[in-house]
Amino acid sequence: MQIWLKVLIFIALWFILFSLWTFYMSIHPQQIITDLLPSDLGLKYEESTFKSTDGIKLNGWFIPNNKTKATIIIMHGYPADKANLLGIAEFLAKEFNVFLFDFRSFGKSEGKYTTAGYLEKNDLSGAIEYLEKEKKITKVGLYGFSLGGAVALMTNHKNVKAIVTDSAYAKLSNMVEHMYKIFFIFKYPLVYLTKFYGLLFLKINIDDASPVDNIKDIKVPILLIHAEKDSQIPVGEAYLLHDANKKAELWIVKNADHGMAHSINPEEYEKKVIGFLEDNLN
């Protein structure tokens, strides 16, 4: 066998094995576990279990507010858990009921793998249906960070009256490209193989996880928040989402990286988010 052919075979095998390992680690990531309970922040809460619309058993926390029936569902990012957003829940709980839950395969929820948004739509739909059935709540606002924001924009339900996202992606395929950006033009075979593995092993098409396509049809008010210097989900994703729905309000938080939009100016952030939700839920 000629040496150039051996080299080509070696390169092809490297691409296949490396992309396969990366795909596996992406759907089974090392999780961020947050050792915190609502009670640690002085919040009374109820432990909840419910099922996604495709039958996955999920775990949540319901934080009641006797002043209102309006409820904010808070959704965490990848690869974290519901407790990771208790700082957000703390200020929202002053005005609303709050419901946090772990997406499939994260935190205390069941599930063998994450799909970074594609099937997590079923988790959110299950949460909305749980609130309607068990709590008689039909006026819901959504707050989603990162992965949670993308899921919020991909889930259509009559009970949702307003949506706030922080650092949502516009297309999951863009995130795959971003993951391989250090390989420059050689990223494209890796992206293609990742999409192929999604179809082969999970029976999902990554291209279908596309909030930028869904947002065009959303009629309820939307607030899009994004960190100006986001190193994980580039700020360009926010502009893509806004271009697709000009009625959405866009707020770019200056000098903030991923996950820093709230901490960089908590007072302004909380005032803006609560004001938006009060205007559209009360």
C-alpha positions in Angstrom: 0.0 0.0 0.0 1.4 3.4 -1.0 2.3 5.8 1.8 -0.1 8.5 0.7 -3.0 6.0 0.9 -2.0 5.0 4.4 -1.9 8.7 5.4 -5.4 9.2 4.0 -6.7 6.2 5.9 -5.1 7.4 9.1 -6.6 10.9 8.7 -10.1 9.5 7.9 -9.9 7.2 11.0 -8.8 10.1 13.2 -11.8 12.2 12.0 -14.2 9.4 12.6 -12.9 8.4 16.1 -12.4 11.9 17.3 -15.8 13.1 16.2 -17.4 9.9 17.7 -15.8 10.5 21.0 -16.8 14.2 21.0 -20.4 13.3 20.1 -20.5 10.8 22.9 -19.1 13.3 25.4 -21.6 16.0 24.2 -24.6 13.9 24.9 -23.1 12.5 28.2 -21.3 15.6 29.5 -19.6 16.0 32.9 -22.4 17.7 34.8 -22.3 20.9 36.9 -23.9 19.9 40.2 -25.1 22.8 42.4 -25.2 22.0 46.1 -28.0 24.4 46.9 -31.7 24.2 47.9 -34.4 26.9 47.7 -34.6 26.7 51.5 -30.9 27.8 51.7 -32.1 31.1 50.3 -35.1 31.3 52.6 -37.6 30.1 49.9 -40.4 27.7 50.8 -40.7 25.1 48.1 -42.4 21.8 47.1 -40.5 18.9 45.5 -42.2 17.9 42.3 -42.0 14.9 39.9 -43.7 14.8 36.5 -43.1 13.4 33.1 -42.0 14.9 29.8 -44.5 14.4 27.0 -42.4 11.5 25.7 -42.4 9.8 29.1 -39.1 10.8 30.8 -39.5 11.2 34.6 -38.3 14.7 35.6 -37.7 16.5 38.9 -38.7 20.0 39.8 -39.2 22.6 42.6 -42.3 24.7 42.9 -41.9 27.9 44.8 -45.3 29.3 45.7 -46.3 33.0 45.8 -49.8 33.5 47.3 -50.2 36.9 45.6 -50.6 35.6 42.1 -51.4 32.6 39.9 -48.9 33.7 37.3 -45.9 31.4 37.2 -42.4 31.6 35.8 -40.8 28.4 34.6 -37.0 28.7 34.9 -34.8 26.5 32.7 -31.1 25.9 33.2 -28.2 25.7 30.8 -26.0 22.9 29.6 -24.6 21.0 31.5 -26.0 22.4 34.7 -29.0 21.7 36.9 -32.1 23.6 38.2 -30.3 24.7 41.4 -27.8 26.6 39.2 -30.4 29.3 38.6 -31.7 29.7 42.1 -30.2 33.2 42.1 -32.7 34.0 39.3 -35.5 32.3 41.1 -34.8 34.3 44.3 -35.7 37.6 42.7 -38.5 36.3 40.5 -40.2 34.6 43.5 -40.9 38.0 45.0 -43.5 38.6 42.3 -44.5 35.3 40.9 -44.8 31.6 41.5 -41.6 29.9 40.3 -41.1 26.5 38.9 -37.6 25.1 38.2 -36.9 21.6 36.8 -34.0 19.5 35.6 -33.9 18.7 31.9 -33.6 15.0 31.1 -30.3 13.4 32.1 -29.4 16.4 34.3 -29.7 16.9 38.0 -32.2 14.6 39.6 -34.2 13.9 36.4 -34.0 10.6 34.5 -32.8 10.1 31.0 -29.9 8.4 29.3 -28.6 11.4 27.4 -29.1 15.1 26.5 -29.9 16.3 23.0 -29.1 19.9 23.8 -32.6 21.2 23.0 -34.1 18.8 20.4 -36.0 16.5 22.8 -35.9 18.9 25.7 -38.9 20.6 24.2 -40.9 17.7 25.5 -39.5 18.3 29.0 -40.8 21.9 29.0 -44.2 20.8 27.5 -44.5 18.3 30.3 -43.7 21.0 32.9 -46.4 23.3 31.5 -49.0 20.5 31.5 -48.0 19.5 35.0 -48.7 23.1 36.2 -52.0 23.2 34.5 -53.1 19.8 35.8 -51.7 19.8 39.3 -51.7 23.5 40.2 -54.5 24.8 37.9 -52.0 27.3 36.5 -52.6 28.5 32.9 -50.7 31.8 32.9 -47.0 31.0 32.4 -43.9 33.0 31.6 -40.7 31.3 30.5 -37.2 32.2 31.6 -34.5 30.2 30.0 -30.7 30.5 30.2 -28.5 29.2 27.3 -29.9 25.7 26.5 -33.1 26.7 28.5 -33.5 29.8 26.4 -33.3 27.8 23.1 -35.9 25.3 24.5 -38.2 28.2 25.4 -38.1 29.5 21.9 -38.8 26.0 20.4 -41.8 25.2 22.5 -45.2 26.4 21.5 -48.0 26.3 24.1 -51.2 28.2 24.6 -50.4 28.8 28.3 -47.2 30.7 27.6 -47.8 34.4 27.7 -44.2 35.8 27.7 -40.6 34.6 27.1 -37.3 35.8 28.5 -34.1 34.2 27.2 -30.5 34.8 28.3 -27.8 33.6 25.9 -30.0 31.4 23.8 -28.5 29.9 20.6 -30.2 30.4 17.3 -29.3 27.1 15.7 -27.9 24.0 17.4 -25.8 23.3 14.2 -24.1 26.7 14.8 -23.1 25.4 18.2 -21.6 22.3 16.7 -19.6 24.5 14.3 -18.5 26.7 17.2 -17.4 23.6 19.1 -15.0 22.7 16.3 -13.9 26.2 15.4 -10.2 25.6 16.3 -10.0 23.2 13.3 -10.7 26.0 10.8 -11.7 24.6 7.5 -11.2 21.0 8.8 -14.2 21.6 11.1 -16.6 20.8 8.3 -16.0 17.0 8.2 -16.4 16.9 12.0 -19.7 18.9 11.8 -21.0 16.6 9.1 -20.0 13.5 11.1 -21.7 14.9 14.3 -24.9 15.4 12.3 -24.6 11.9 10.9 -24.2 10.4 14.4 -27.3 12.3 15.6 -29.3 10.6 12.8 -27.7 7.2 13.3 -27.7 6.8 17.0 -30.5 9.2 18.3 -32.8 9.4 15.2 -32.7 13.2 15.4 -31.7 15.9 12.9 -29.6 18.5 14.6 -30.6 21.0 11.9 -34.2 20.8 13.2 -33.2 22.3 16.6 -33.5 25.8 15.3 -35.0 28.5 17.5 -34.4 31.0 14.7 -37.0 29.2 12.6 -39.5 28.9 15.5 -39.2 32.5 16.7 -40.7 33.8 13.5 -44.1 32.3 14.5 -44.1 33.3 18.2 -46.8 35.8 18.9 -46.2 36.5 22.6 -43.8 39.1 23.8 -40.1 38.1 23.9 -37.1 39.6 25.7 -33.8 38.4 24.3 -30.8 39.0 26.6 -27.3 38.2 25.5 -23.8 38.8 26.9 -21.8 41.0 24.5 -18.6 39.0 24.9 -20.1 35.5 25.2 -17.4 33.0 24.5 -19.7 30.0 24.4 -22.7 31.2 22.5 -21.5 34.1 20.4 -23.6 37.3 20.5 -24.3 36.9 16.8 -26.8 34.2 17.7 -28.9 36.9 19.5 -28.8 39.1 16.4 -30.0 36.2 14.2 -32.9 35.6 16.6 -33.8 39.3 16.6 -33.6 39.6 12.8 -36.1 36.7 12.6 -38.6 38.4 14.9 -38.1 42.2 15.0 -41.0 42.5 17.6 -38.7 40.8 20.2 -36.9 43.2 22.5 -33.1 42.8 22.4 -30.8 43.7 25.2 -27.0 43.2 24.8 -25.3 43.3 28.2 -22.0 45.2 27.7 -18.7 43.6 28.7 -20.4 40.4 29.9 -19.3 36.8 29.1 -21.5 33.7 29.2 -23.5 33.6 32.3 -22.4 37.0 33.6 -25.3 39.2 32.4 -27.1 39.0 35.7 -24.0 39.2 38.0 -22.4 42.2 36.1 -25.3 44.5 37.1 -27.9 42.6 39.2 -30.1 45.6 39.9 -30.6 46.6 36.2 -31.0 43.0 35.2 -33.7 42.2 37.8 -35.6 45.4 37.1 -35.7 44.8 33.4 -36.7 41.1 33.7 -39.4 41.7 36.3 -40.7 44.7 34.5 -41.1 42.8 31.3 -42.8 39.9 32.9 -45.1 42.0 35.0 -46.2 44.0 31.9 -47.1 40.9 30.1 -48.4 38.5 32.8 -50.4 40.7 35.1 
